Amino acid sequence: MREQRAWPVRYQVTIKSGLGQIRKLQVLTWLGPEKAIAIVAHADGRGYGFPEGIYDIDAEELGPAERGEHGEVVTTGYLSDRMEF
């Protein structure tokens, strides 16, 4: 099990389909790049992905999550695991 970070991190996860199409999705998680990849792979089966499946996948760290006006984590516009937030 991966250790939870002190503040959530933004990732850009790149998916390459079996036919070579590329899609980039933004993810927010407390639990590292492996969790970001898991979130995207799960979302792939829910309409965010490709019908021909995932050929390759990679996560790039973009830095800490944005803070809102009152210091809260900004989750709008990111895929995330609702159980984390």
PDB file of N, CA, C and O in Angstrom:
ATOM      1  N   MET A   1       0.837  -1.186   0.000  1.00  0.00           N
ATOM      2  CA  MET A   1       0.000   0.000   0.000  1.00  0.00           C
ATOM      3  C   MET A   1       0.876   1.240   0.000  1.00  0.00           C
ATOM      4  O   MET A   1       1.864   1.306   0.731  1.00  0.00           O
ATOM      5  N   ARG A   2       0.526   2.201  -0.798  1.00  0.00           N
ATOM      6  CA  ARG A   2       1.290   3.437  -0.938  1.00  0.00           C
ATOM      7  C   ARG A   2       0.930   4.420   0.171  1.00  0.00           C
ATOM      8  O   ARG A   2      -0.220   4.505   0.600  1.00  0.00           O
ATOM      9  N   GLU A   3       1.932   5.153   0.621  1.00  0.00           N
ATOM     10  CA  GLU A   3       1.719   6.149   1.665  1.00  0.00           C
ATOM     11  C   GLU A   3       1.024   7.388   1.096  1.00  0.00           C
ATOM     12  O   GLU A   3       1.342   7.848  -0.001  1.00  0.00           O
ATOM     13  N   GLN A   4       0.082   7.911   1.854  1.00  0.00           N
ATOM     14  CA  GLN A   4      -0.645   9.109   1.440  1.00  0.00           C
ATOM     15  C   GLN A   4       0.243  10.334   1.587  1.00  0.00           C
ATOM     16  O   GLN A   4       0.949  10.474   2.585  1.00  0.00           O
ATOM     17  N   ARG A   5       0.214  11.213   0.608  1.00  0.00           N
ATOM     18  CA  ARG A   5       0.987  12.454   0.658  1.00  0.00           C
ATOM     19  C   ARG A   5       0.292  13.495   1.528  1.00  0.00           C
ATOM     20  O   ARG A   5      -0.887  13.360   1.856  1.00  0.00           O
ATOM     21  N   ALA A   6       1.036  14.533   1.896  1.00  0.00           N
ATOM     22  CA  ALA A   6       0.494  15.593   2.755  1.00  0.00           C
ATOM     23  C   ALA A   6      -0.516  16.471   2.023  1.00  0.00           C
ATOM     24  O   ALA A   6      -1.396  17.050   2.659  1.00  0.00           O
ATOM     25  N   TRP A   7      -0.406  16.581   0.698  1.00  0.00           N
ATOM     26  CA  TRP A   7      -1.324  17.378  -0.130  1.00  0.00           C
ATOM     27  C   TRP A   7      -1.486  16.655  -1.454  1.00  0.00           C
ATOM     28  O   TRP A   7      -0.512  16.091  -1.952  1.00  0.00           O
ATOM     29  N   PRO A   8      -2.680  16.647  -2.048  1.00  0.00           N
ATOM     30  CA  PRO A   8      -2.871  15.931  -3.310  1.00  0.00           C
ATOM     31  C   PRO A   8      -2.012  16.502  -4.443  1.00  0.00           C
ATOM     32  O   PRO A   8      -1.639  17.675  -4.443  1.00  0.00           O
ATOM     33  N   VAL A   9      -1.716  15.631  -5.399  1.00  0.00           N
ATOM     34  CA  VAL A   9      -0.852  15.973  -6.530  1.00  0.00           C
ATOM     35  C   VAL A   9      -1.641  15.832  -7.832  1.00  0.00           C
ATOM     36  O   VAL A   9      -2.483  14.946  -7.979  1.00  0.00           O
ATOM     37  N   ARG A  10      -1.342  16.736  -8.774  1.00  0.00           N
ATOM     38  CA  ARG A  10      -1.946  16.680 -10.114  1.00  0.00           C
ATOM     39  C   ARG A  10      -1.048  15.838 -11.023  1.00  0.00           C
ATOM     40  O   ARG A  10       0.178  15.937 -10.973  1.00  0.00           O
ATOM     41  N   TYR A  11      -1.675  15.018 -11.844  1.00  0.00           N
ATOM     42  CA  TYR A  11      -0.958  14.201 -12.824  1.00  0.00           C
ATOM     43  C   TYR A  11      -1.615  14.366 -14.184  1.00  0.00           C
ATOM     44  O   TYR A  11      -2.824  14.573 -14.288  1.00  0.00           O
ATOM     45  N   GLN A  12      -0.801  14.271 -15.217  1.00  0.00           N
ATOM     46  CA  GLN A  12      -1.335  14.142 -16.572  1.00  0.00           C
ATOM     47  C   GLN A  12      -1.045  12.711 -16.992  1.00  0.00           C
ATOM     48  O   GLN A  12       0.112  12.304 -17.097  1.00  0.00           O
ATOM     49  N   VAL A  13      -2.105  11.954 -17.230  1.00  0.00           N
ATOM     50  CA  VAL A  13      -1.959  10.555 -17.622  1.00  0.00           C
ATOM     51  C   VAL A  13      -2.217  10.465 -19.123  1.00  0.00           C
ATOM     52  O   VAL A  13      -3.253  10.907 -19.619  1.00  0.00           O
ATOM     53  N   THR A  14      -1.260   9.890 -19.827  1.00  0.00           N
ATOM     54  CA  THR A  14      -1.354   9.731 -21.274  1.00  0.00           C
ATOM     55  C   THR A  14      -1.683   8.279 -21.588  1.00  0.00           C
ATOM     56  O   THR A  14      -0.978   7.364 -21.162  1.00  0.00           O
ATOM     57  N   ILE A  15      -2.757   8.081 -22.335  1.00  0.00           N
ATOM     58  CA  ILE A  15      -3.191   6.747 -22.762  1.00  0.00           C
ATOM     59  C   ILE A  15      -2.951   6.633 -24.258  1.00  0.00           C
ATOM     60  O   ILE A  15      -3.284   7.539 -25.022  1.00  0.00           O
ATOM     61  N   LYS A  16      -2.375   5.520 -24.668  1.00  0.00           N
ATOM     62  CA  LYS A  16      -2.235   5.213 -26.103  1.00  0.00           C
ATOM     63  C   LYS A  16      -3.089   3.982 -26.364  1.00  0.00           C
ATOM     64  O   LYS A  16      -2.961   2.964 -25.684  1.00  0.00           O
ATOM     65  N   SER A  17      -3.967   4.091 -27.368  1.00  0.00           N
ATOM     66  CA  SER A  17      -4.868   2.981 -27.691  1.00  0.00           C
ATOM     67  C   SER A  17      -4.156   1.937 -28.540  1.00  0.00           C
ATOM     68  O   SER A  17      -3.032   2.138 -28.999  1.00  0.00           O
ATOM     69  N   GLY A  18      -4.834   0.832 -28.730  1.00  0.00           N
ATOM     70  CA  GLY A  18      -4.307  -0.231 -29.582  1.00  0.00           C
ATOM     71  C   GLY A  18      -4.143   0.198 -31.028  1.00  0.00           C
ATOM     72  O   GLY A  18      -3.368  -0.411 -31.765  1.00  0.00           O
ATOM     73  N   LEU A  19      -4.857   1.235 -31.450  1.00  0.00           N
ATOM     74  CA  LEU A  19      -4.752   1.745 -32.819  1.00  0.00           C
ATOM     75  C   LEU A  19      -3.861   2.979 -32.922  1.00  0.00           C
ATOM     76  O   LEU A  19      -3.764   3.589 -33.987  1.00  0.00           O
ATOM     77  N   GLY A  20      -3.203   3.353 -31.806  1.00  0.00           N
ATOM     78  CA  GLY A  20      -2.262   4.466 -31.834  1.00  0.00           C
ATOM     79  C   GLY A  20      -2.836   5.828 -31.474  1.00  0.00           C
ATOM     80  O   GLY A  20      -2.105   6.819 -31.477  1.00  0.00           O
ATOM     81  N   GLN A  21      -4.120   5.904 -31.167  1.00  0.00           N
ATOM     82  CA  GLN A  21      -4.695   7.179 -30.743  1.00  0.00           C
ATOM     83  C   GLN A  21      -4.174   7.524 -29.351  1.00  0.00           C
ATOM     84  O   GLN A  21      -3.938   6.640 -28.527  1.00  0.00           O
ATOM     85  N   ILE A  22      -3.998   8.824 -29.101  1.00  0.00           N
ATOM     86  CA  ILE A  22      -3.473   9.275 -27.815  1.00  0.00           C
ATOM     87  C   ILE A  22      -4.479  10.208 -27.153  1.00  0.00           C
ATOM     88  O   ILE A  22      -5.045  11.091 -27.798  1.00  0.00           O
ATOM     89  N   ARG A  23      -4.689  10.002 -25.870  1.00  0.00           N
ATOM     90  CA  ARG A  23      -5.559  10.871 -25.077  1.00  0.00           C
ATOM     91  C   ARG A  23      -4.832  11.203 -23.782  1.00  0.00           C
ATOM     92  O   ARG A  23      -4.186  10.345 -23.180  1.00  0.00           O
ATOM     93  N   LYS A  24      -4.947  12.466 -23.360  1.00  0.00           N
ATOM     94  CA  LYS A  24      -4.328  12.922 -22.119  1.00  0.00           C
ATOM     95  C   LYS A  24      -5.427  13.354 -21.156  1.00  0.00           C
ATOM     96  O   LYS A  24      -6.302  14.143 -21.514  1.00  0.00           O
ATOM     97  N   LEU A  25      -5.377  12.834 -19.935  1.00  0.00           N
ATOM     98  CA  LEU A  25      -6.374  13.155 -18.920  1.00  0.00           C
ATOM     99  C   LEU A  25      -5.682  13.691 -17.674  1.00  0.00           C
ATOM    100  O   LEU A  25      -4.592  13.249 -17.312  1.00  0.00           O
ATOM    101  N   GLN A  26      -6.328  14.641 -17.033  1.00  0.00           N
ATOM    102  CA  GLN A  26      -5.804  15.247 -15.804  1.00  0.00           C
ATOM    103  C   GLN A  26      -6.413  14.523 -14.602  1.00  0.00           C
ATOM    104  O   GLN A  26      -7.625  14.317 -14.536  1.00  0.00           O
ATOM    105  N   VAL A  27      -5.554  14.141 -13.653  1.00  0.00           N
ATOM    106  CA  VAL A  27      -5.982  13.381 -12.486  1.00  0.00           C
ATOM    107  C   VAL A  27      -5.482  14.065 -11.220  1.00  0.00           C
ATOM    108  O   VAL A  27      -4.429  14.703 -11.218  1.00  0.00           O
ATOM    109  N   LEU A  28      -6.243  13.925 -10.155  1.00  0.00           N
ATOM    110  CA  LEU A  28      -5.870  14.467  -8.860  1.00  0.00           C
ATOM    111  C   LEU A  28      -5.956  13.341  -7.831  1.00  0.00           C
ATOM    112  O   LEU A  28      -7.003  12.710  -7.684  1.00  0.00           O
ATOM    113  N   THR A  29      -4.849  13.088  -7.115  1.00  0.00           N
ATOM    114  CA  THR A  29      -4.842  12.023  -6.119  1.00  0.00           C
ATOM    115  C   THR A  29      -3.827  12.306  -5.017  1.00  0.00           C
ATOM    116  O   THR A  29      -2.856  13.037  -5.216  1.00  0.00           O
ATOM    117  N   TRP A  30      -4.072  11.717  -3.861  1.00  0.00           N
ATOM    118  CA  TRP A  30      -3.158  11.779  -2.725  1.00  0.00           C
ATOM    119  C   TRP A  30      -2.139  10.638  -2.779  1.00  0.00           C
ATOM    120  O   TRP A  30      -1.158  10.656  -2.035  1.00  0.00           O
ATOM    121  N   LEU A  31      -2.356   9.649  -3.648  1.00  0.00           N
ATOM    122  CA  LEU A  31      -1.672   8.359  -3.531  1.00  0.00           C
ATOM    123  C   LEU A  31      -0.664   8.027  -4.632  1.00  0.00           C
ATOM    124  O   LEU A  31      -0.345   6.853  -4.816  1.00  0.00           O
ATOM    125  N   GLY A  32      -0.159   8.995  -5.356  1.00  0.00           N
ATOM    126  CA  GLY A  32       0.937   8.764  -6.288  1.00  0.00           C
ATOM    127  C   GLY A  32       0.534   8.388  -7.698  1.00  0.00           C
ATOM    128  O   GLY A  32      -0.652   8.263  -8.005  1.00  0.00           O
ATOM    129  N   PRO A  33       1.549   8.205  -8.573  1.00  0.00           N
ATOM    130  CA  PRO A  33       1.295   7.964  -9.996  1.00  0.00           C
ATOM    131  C   PRO A  33       0.580   6.645 -10.281  1.00  0.00           C
ATOM    132  O   PRO A  33      -0.192   6.556 -11.235  1.00  0.00           O
ATOM    133  N   GLU A  34       0.827   5.631  -9.471  1.00  0.00           N
ATOM    134  CA  GLU A  34       0.143   4.354  -9.696  1.00  0.00           C
ATOM    135  C   GLU A  34      -1.365   4.507  -9.507  1.00  0.00           C
ATOM    136  O   GLU A  34      -2.153   3.934 -10.259  1.00  0.00           O
ATOM    137  N   LYS A  35      -1.758   5.281  -8.502  1.00  0.00           N
ATOM    138  CA  LYS A  35      -3.184   5.530  -8.268  1.00  0.00           C
ATOM    139  C   LYS A  35      -3.769   6.352  -9.414  1.00  0.00           C
ATOM    140  O   LYS A  35      -4.895   6.099  -9.840  1.00  0.00           O
ATOM    141  N   ALA A  36      -3.015   7.338  -9.919  1.00  0.00           N
ATOM    142  CA  ALA A  36      -3.480   8.141 -11.056  1.00  0.00           C
ATOM    143  C   ALA A  36      -3.750   7.252 -12.264  1.00  0.00           C
ATOM    144  O   ALA A  36      -4.755   7.423 -12.954  1.00  0.00           O
ATOM    145  N   ILE A  37      -2.861   6.314 -12.515  1.00  0.00           N
ATOM    146  CA  ILE A  37      -3.039   5.382 -13.637  1.00  0.00           C
ATOM    147  C   ILE A  37      -4.263   4.499 -13.401  1.00  0.00           C
ATOM    148  O   ILE A  37      -5.028   4.238 -14.329  1.00  0.00           O
ATOM    149  N   ALA A  38      -4.448   4.042 -12.172  1.00  0.00           N
ATOM    150  CA  ALA A  38      -5.612   3.204 -11.857  1.00  0.00           C
ATOM    151  C   ALA A  38      -6.913   3.969 -12.069  1.00  0.00           C
ATOM    152  O   ALA A  38      -7.883   3.409 -12.580  1.00  0.00           O
ATOM    153  N   ILE A  39      -6.943   5.241 -11.682  1.00  0.00           N
ATOM    154  CA  ILE A  39      -8.143   6.060 -11.866  1.00  0.00           C
ATOM    155  C   ILE A  39      -8.476   6.187 -13.348  1.00  0.00           C
ATOM    156  O   ILE A  39      -9.636   6.053 -13.737  1.00  0.00           O
ATOM    157  N   VAL A  40      -7.471   6.442 -14.172  1.00  0.00           N
ATOM    158  CA  VAL A  40      -7.699   6.590 -15.616  1.00  0.00           C
ATOM    159  C   VAL A  40      -8.093   5.258 -16.250  1.00  0.00           C
ATOM    160  O   VAL A  40      -8.978   5.220 -17.105  1.00  0.00           O
ATOM    161  N   ALA A  41      -7.450   4.171 -15.844  1.00  0.00           N
ATOM    162  CA  ALA A  41      -7.803   2.858 -16.402  1.00  0.00           C
ATOM    163  C   ALA A  41      -9.250   2.505 -16.055  1.00  0.00           C
ATOM    164  O   ALA A  41      -9.961   1.928 -16.877  1.00  0.00           O
ATOM    165  N   HIS A  42      -9.680   2.842 -14.863  1.00  0.00           N
ATOM    166  CA  HIS A  42     -11.068   2.609 -14.462  1.00  0.00           C
ATOM    167  C   HIS A  42     -12.017   3.502 -15.272  1.00  0.00           C
ATOM    168  O   HIS A  42     -13.068   3.051 -15.728  1.00  0.00           O
ATOM    169  N   ALA A  43     -11.638   4.760 -15.442  1.00  0.00           N
ATOM    170  CA  ALA A  43     -12.462   5.697 -16.229  1.00  0.00           C
ATOM    171  C   ALA A  43     -12.528   5.276 -17.689  1.00  0.00           C
ATOM    172  O   ALA A  43     -13.510   5.562 -18.373  1.00  0.00           O
ATOM    173  N   ASP A  44     -11.481   4.593 -18.175  1.00  0.00           N
ATOM    174  CA  ASP A  44     -11.442   4.142 -19.562  1.00  0.00           C
ATOM    175  C   ASP A  44     -12.654   3.265 -19.874  1.00  0.00           C
ATOM    176  O   ASP A  44     -13.194   3.321 -20.979  1.00  0.00           O
ATOM    177  N   GLY A  45     -13.072   2.474 -18.922  1.00  0.00           N
ATOM    178  CA  GLY A  45     -14.239   1.615 -19.120  1.00  0.00           C
ATOM    179  C   GLY A  45     -15.557   2.342 -18.926  1.00  0.00           C
ATOM    180  O   GLY A  45     -16.620   1.738 -19.070  1.00  0.00           O
ATOM    181  N   ARG A  46     -15.509   3.621 -18.605  1.00  0.00           N
ATOM    182  CA  ARG A  46     -16.716   4.405 -18.342  1.00  0.00           C
ATOM    183  C   ARG A  46     -16.875   5.567 -19.327  1.00  0.00           C
ATOM    184  O   ARG A  46     -17.480   6.586 -18.994  1.00  0.00           O
ATOM    185  N   GLY A  47     -16.333   5.414 -20.539  1.00  0.00           N
ATOM    186  CA  GLY A  47     -16.579   6.403 -21.575  1.00  0.00           C
ATOM    187  C   GLY A  47     -15.481   7.437 -21.787  1.00  0.00           C
ATOM    188  O   GLY A  47     -15.611   8.287 -22.668  1.00  0.00           O
ATOM    189  N   TYR A  48     -14.402   7.390 -21.007  1.00  0.00           N
ATOM    190  CA  TYR A  48     -13.312   8.336 -21.198  1.00  0.00           C
ATOM    191  C   TYR A  48     -12.235   7.782 -22.126  1.00  0.00           C
ATOM    192  O   TYR A  48     -11.334   8.518 -22.530  1.00  0.00           O
ATOM    193  N   GLY A  49     -12.312   6.531 -22.459  1.00  0.00           N
ATOM    194  CA  GLY A  49     -11.218   5.881 -23.178  1.00  0.00           C
ATOM    195  C   GLY A  49     -11.542   5.516 -24.600  1.00  0.00           C
ATOM    196  O   GLY A  49     -12.327   6.183 -25.273  1.00  0.00           O
ATOM    197  N   PHE A  50     -10.924   4.443 -25.047  1.00  0.00           N
ATOM    198  CA  PHE A  50     -11.016   3.986 -26.422  1.00  0.00           C
ATOM    199  C   PHE A  50     -11.701   2.619 -26.468  1.00  0.00           C
ATOM    200  O   PHE A  50     -11.455   1.786 -25.596  1.00  0.00           O
ATOM    201  N   PRO A  51     -12.551   2.372 -27.460  1.00  0.00           N
ATOM    202  CA  PRO A  51     -13.202   1.063 -27.552  1.00  0.00           C
ATOM    203  C   PRO A  51     -12.204  -0.068 -27.820  1.00  0.00           C
ATOM    204  O   PRO A  51     -12.482  -1.221 -27.492  1.00  0.00           O
ATOM    205  N   GLU A  52     -11.043   0.248 -28.413  1.00  0.00           N
ATOM    206  CA  GLU A  52     -10.066  -0.808 -28.720  1.00  0.00           C
ATOM    207  C   GLU A  52      -9.093  -1.072 -27.577  1.00  0.00           C
ATOM    208  O   GLU A  52      -8.176  -1.881 -27.720  1.00  0.00           O
ATOM    209  N   GLY A  53      -9.281  -0.404 -26.457  1.00  0.00           N
ATOM    210  CA  GLY A  53      -8.497  -0.689 -25.261  1.00  0.00           C
ATOM    211  C   GLY A  53      -7.224   0.125 -25.132  1.00  0.00           C
ATOM    212  O   GLY A  53      -6.869   0.909 -26.013  1.00  0.00           O
ATOM    213  N   ILE A  54      -6.545  -0.081 -24.008  1.00  0.00           N
ATOM    214  CA  ILE A  54      -5.313   0.636 -23.679  1.00  0.00           C
ATOM    215  C   ILE A  54      -4.109  -0.191 -24.118  1.00  0.00           C
ATOM    216  O   ILE A  54      -3.973  -1.352 -23.731  1.00  0.00           O
ATOM    217  N   TYR A  55      -3.244   0.403 -24.917  1.00  0.00           N
ATOM    218  CA  TYR A  55      -1.999  -0.245 -25.327  1.00  0.00           C
ATOM    219  C   TYR A  55      -0.849   0.155 -24.400  1.00  0.00           C
ATOM    220  O   TYR A  55      -0.030  -0.681 -24.018  1.00  0.00           O
ATOM    221  N   ASP A  56      -0.795   1.440 -24.042  1.00  0.00           N
ATOM    222  CA  ASP A  56       0.259   1.953 -23.165  1.00  0.00           C
ATOM    223  C   ASP A  56      -0.319   3.097 -22.332  1.00  0.00           C
ATOM    224  O   ASP A  56      -1.264   3.769 -22.744  1.00  0.00           O
ATOM    225  N   ILE A  57       0.268   3.301 -21.153  1.00  0.00           N
ATOM    226  CA  ILE A  57      -0.221   4.351 -20.266  1.00  0.00           C
ATOM    227  C   ILE A  57       0.945   4.871 -19.437  1.00  0.00           C
ATOM    228  O   ILE A  57       1.817   4.103 -19.030  1.00  0.00           O
ATOM    229  N   ASP A  58       0.958   6.185 -19.186  1.00  0.00           N
ATOM    230  CA  ASP A  58       2.046   6.792 -18.417  1.00  0.00           C
ATOM    231  C   ASP A  58       1.504   7.992 -17.646  1.00  0.00           C
ATOM    232  O   ASP A  58       0.589   8.676 -18.106  1.00  0.00           O
ATOM    233  N   ALA A  59       2.081   8.242 -16.462  1.00  0.00           N
ATOM    234  CA  ALA A  59       1.657   9.375 -15.635  1.00  0.00           C
ATOM    235  C   ALA A  59       2.821  10.333 -15.436  1.00  0.00           C
ATOM    236  O   ALA A  59       3.932   9.917 -15.106  1.00  0.00           O
ATOM    237  N   GLU A  60       2.557  11.614 -15.638  1.00  0.00           N
ATOM    238  CA  GLU A  60       3.552  12.675 -15.428  1.00  0.00           C
ATOM    239  C   GLU A  60       3.048  13.582 -14.304  1.00  0.00           C
ATOM    240  O   GLU A  60       1.920  14.072 -14.351  1.00  0.00           O
ATOM    241  N   GLU A  61       3.893  13.799 -13.297  1.00  0.00           N
ATOM    242  CA  GLU A  61       3.507  14.653 -12.174  1.00  0.00           C
ATOM    243  C   GLU A  61       3.550  16.114 -12.607  1.00  0.00           C
ATOM    244  O   GLU A  61       4.531  16.572 -13.192  1.00  0.00           O
ATOM    245  N   LEU A  62       2.462  16.843 -12.308  1.00  0.00           N
ATOM    246  CA  LEU A  62       2.362  18.255 -12.676  1.00  0.00           C
ATOM    247  C   LEU A  62       2.533  19.186 -11.478  1.00  0.00           C
ATOM    248  O   LEU A  62       2.580  20.405 -11.642  1.00  0.00           O
ATOM    249  N   GLY A  63       2.625  18.624 -10.289  1.00  0.00           N
ATOM    250  CA  GLY A  63       2.788  19.441  -9.098  1.00  0.00           C
ATOM    251  C   GLY A  63       1.595  19.351  -8.179  1.00  0.00           C
ATOM    252  O   GLY A  63       0.636  18.632  -8.458  1.00  0.00           O
ATOM    253  N   PRO A  64       1.656  20.084  -7.081  1.00  0.00           N
ATOM    254  CA  PRO A  64       0.584  20.006  -6.096  1.00  0.00           C
ATOM    255  C   PRO A  64      -0.743  20.539  -6.633  1.00  0.00           C
ATOM    256  O   PRO A  64      -0.788  21.352  -7.557  1.00  0.00           O
ATOM    257  N   ALA A  65      -1.814  20.052  -6.022  1.00  0.00           N
ATOM    258  CA  ALA A  65      -3.161  20.511  -6.391  1.00  0.00           C
ATOM    259  C   ALA A  65      -3.306  21.996  -6.091  1.00  0.00           C
ATOM    260  O   ALA A  65      -2.651  22.538  -5.201  1.00  0.00           O
ATOM    261  N   GLU A  66      -4.169  22.629  -6.846  1.00  0.00           N
ATOM    262  CA  GLU A  66      -4.455  24.047  -6.635  1.00  0.00           C
ATOM    263  C   GLU A  66      -5.266  24.225  -5.354  1.00  0.00           C
ATOM    264  O   GLU A  66      -6.011  23.335  -4.945  1.00  0.00           O
ATOM    265  N   ARG A  67      -5.106  25.388  -4.734  1.00  0.00           N
ATOM    266  CA  ARG A  67      -5.898  25.744  -3.549  1.00  0.00           C
ATOM    267  C   ARG A  67      -6.962  26.751  -3.968  1.00  0.00           C
ATOM    268  O   ARG A  67      -6.719  27.641  -4.783  1.00  0.00           O
ATOM    269  N   GLY A  68      -8.139  26.585  -3.393  1.00  0.00           N
ATOM    270  CA  GLY A  68      -9.231  27.512  -3.637  1.00  0.00           C
ATOM    271  C   GLY A  68      -9.094  28.754  -2.771  1.00  0.00           C
ATOM    272  O   GLY A  68      -8.118  28.919  -2.038  1.00  0.00           O
ATOM    273  N   GLU A  69     -10.064  29.596  -2.868  1.00  0.00           N
ATOM    274  CA  GLU A  69     -10.086  30.870  -2.152  1.00  0.00           C
ATOM    275  C   GLU A  69      -9.984  30.698  -0.629  1.00  0.00           C
ATOM    276  O   GLU A  69      -9.435  31.553   0.065  1.00  0.00           O
ATOM    277  N   HIS A  70     -10.518  29.584  -0.124  1.00  0.00           N
ATOM    278  CA  HIS A  70     -10.524  29.346   1.317  1.00  0.00           C
ATOM    279  C   HIS A  70      -9.540  28.262   1.733  1.00  0.00           C
ATOM    280  O   HIS A  70      -9.653  27.713   2.829  1.00  0.00           O
ATOM    281  N   GLY A  71      -8.568  27.945   0.864  1.00  0.00           N
ATOM    282  CA  GLY A  71      -7.546  26.953   1.185  1.00  0.00           C
ATOM    283  C   GLY A  71      -7.924  25.515   0.876  1.00  0.00           C
ATOM    284  O   GLY A  71      -7.158  24.598   1.171  1.00  0.00           O
ATOM    285  N   GLU A  72      -9.095  25.307   0.287  1.00  0.00           N
ATOM    286  CA  GLU A  72      -9.542  23.957  -0.028  1.00  0.00           C
ATOM    287  C   GLU A  72      -8.901  23.453  -1.325  1.00  0.00           C
ATOM    288  O   GLU A  72      -8.428  24.250  -2.135  1.00  0.00           O
ATOM    289  N   VAL A  73      -8.886  22.153  -1.517  1.00  0.00           N
ATOM    290  CA  VAL A  73      -8.370  21.537  -2.741  1.00  0.00           C
ATOM    291  C   VAL A  73      -9.352  21.783  -3.874  1.00  0.00           C
ATOM    292  O   VAL A  73     -10.549  21.541  -3.725  1.00  0.00           O
ATOM    293  N   VAL A  74      -8.851  22.263  -5.008  1.00  0.00           N
ATOM    294  CA  VAL A  74      -9.678  22.466  -6.202  1.00  0.00           C
ATOM    295  C   VAL A  74      -9.691  21.165  -6.989  1.00  0.00           C
ATOM    296  O   VAL A  74      -8.657  20.745  -7.509  1.00  0.00           O
ATOM    297  N   THR A  75     -10.858  20.518  -7.082  1.00  0.00           N
ATOM    298  CA  THR A  75     -10.973  19.241  -7.790  1.00  0.00           C
ATOM    299  C   THR A  75     -11.656  19.374  -9.149  1.00  0.00           C
ATOM    300  O   THR A  75     -11.636  18.435  -9.944  1.00  0.00           O
ATOM    301  N   THR A  76     -12.254  20.516  -9.420  1.00  0.00           N
ATOM    302  CA  THR A  76     -12.978  20.725 -10.672  1.00  0.00           C
ATOM    303  C   THR A  76     -12.037  20.589 -11.866  1.00  0.00           C
ATOM    304  O   THR A  76     -10.965  21.193 -11.894  1.00  0.00           O
ATOM    305  N   GLY A  77     -12.448  19.791 -12.851  1.00  0.00           N
ATOM    306  CA  GLY A  77     -11.667  19.618 -14.064  1.00  0.00           C
ATOM    307  C   GLY A  77     -10.698  18.448 -14.015  1.00  0.00           C
ATOM    308  O   GLY A  77      -9.964  18.216 -14.976  1.00  0.00           O
ATOM    309  N   TYR A  78     -10.683  17.711 -12.917  1.00  0.00           N
ATOM    310  CA  TYR A  78      -9.772  16.569 -12.768  1.00  0.00           C
ATOM    311  C   TYR A  78     -10.564  15.296 -12.517  1.00  0.00           C
ATOM    312  O   TYR A  78     -11.601  15.316 -11.853  1.00  0.00           O
ATOM    313  N   LEU A  79     -10.063  14.189 -13.055  1.00  0.00           N
ATOM    314  CA  LEU A  79     -10.582  12.893 -12.646  1.00  0.00           C
ATOM    315  C   LEU A  79     -10.017  12.621 -11.258  1.00  0.00           C
ATOM    316  O   LEU A  79      -8.871  12.970 -10.977  1.00  0.00           O
ATOM    317  N   SER A  80     -10.795  12.013 -10.408  1.00  0.00           N
ATOM    318  CA  SER A  80     -10.300  11.670  -9.074  1.00  0.00           C
ATOM    319  C   SER A  80     -11.142  10.521  -8.525  1.00  0.00           C
ATOM    320  O   SER A  80     -12.201  10.197  -9.063  1.00  0.00           O
ATOM    321  N   ASP A  81     -10.662   9.924  -7.465  1.00  0.00           N
ATOM    322  CA  ASP A  81     -11.398   8.901  -6.749  1.00  0.00           C
ATOM    323  C   ASP A  81     -12.235   9.609  -5.703  1.00  0.00           C
ATOM    324  O   ASP A  81     -11.682  10.183  -4.766  1.00  0.00           O
ATOM    325  N   ARG A  82     -13.529   9.584  -5.833  1.00  0.00           N
ATOM    326  CA  ARG A  82     -14.387  10.348  -4.915  1.00  0.00           C
ATOM    327  C   ARG A  82     -14.217   9.901  -3.477  1.00  0.00           C
ATOM    328  O   ARG A  82     -14.575  10.646  -2.565  1.00  0.00           O
ATOM    329  N   MET A  83     -13.685   8.716  -3.242  1.00  0.00           N
ATOM    330  CA  MET A  83     -13.463   8.240  -1.871  1.00  0.00           C
ATOM    331  C   MET A  83     -12.256   8.932  -1.222  1.00  0.00           C
ATOM    332  O   MET A  83     -12.091   8.865  -0.004  1.00  0.00           O
ATOM    333  N   GLU A  84     -11.417   9.591  -2.020  1.00  0.00           N
ATOM    334  CA  GLU A  84     -10.272  10.313  -1.486  1.00  0.00           C
ATOM    335  C   GLU A  84     -10.643  11.718  -1.041  1.00  0.00           C
ATOM    336  O   GLU A  84      -9.948  12.303  -0.210  1.00  0.00           O
ATOM    337  N   PHE A  85     -11.731  12.273  -1.578  1.00  0.00           N
ATOM    338  CA  PHE A  85     -12.063  13.671  -1.298  1.00  0.00           C
ATOM    339  C   PHE A  85     -13.381  13.811  -0.593  1.00  0.00           C
ATOM    340  O   PHE A  85     -13.802  14.927  -0.288  1.00  0.00           O
TER     341      PHE A  85
END
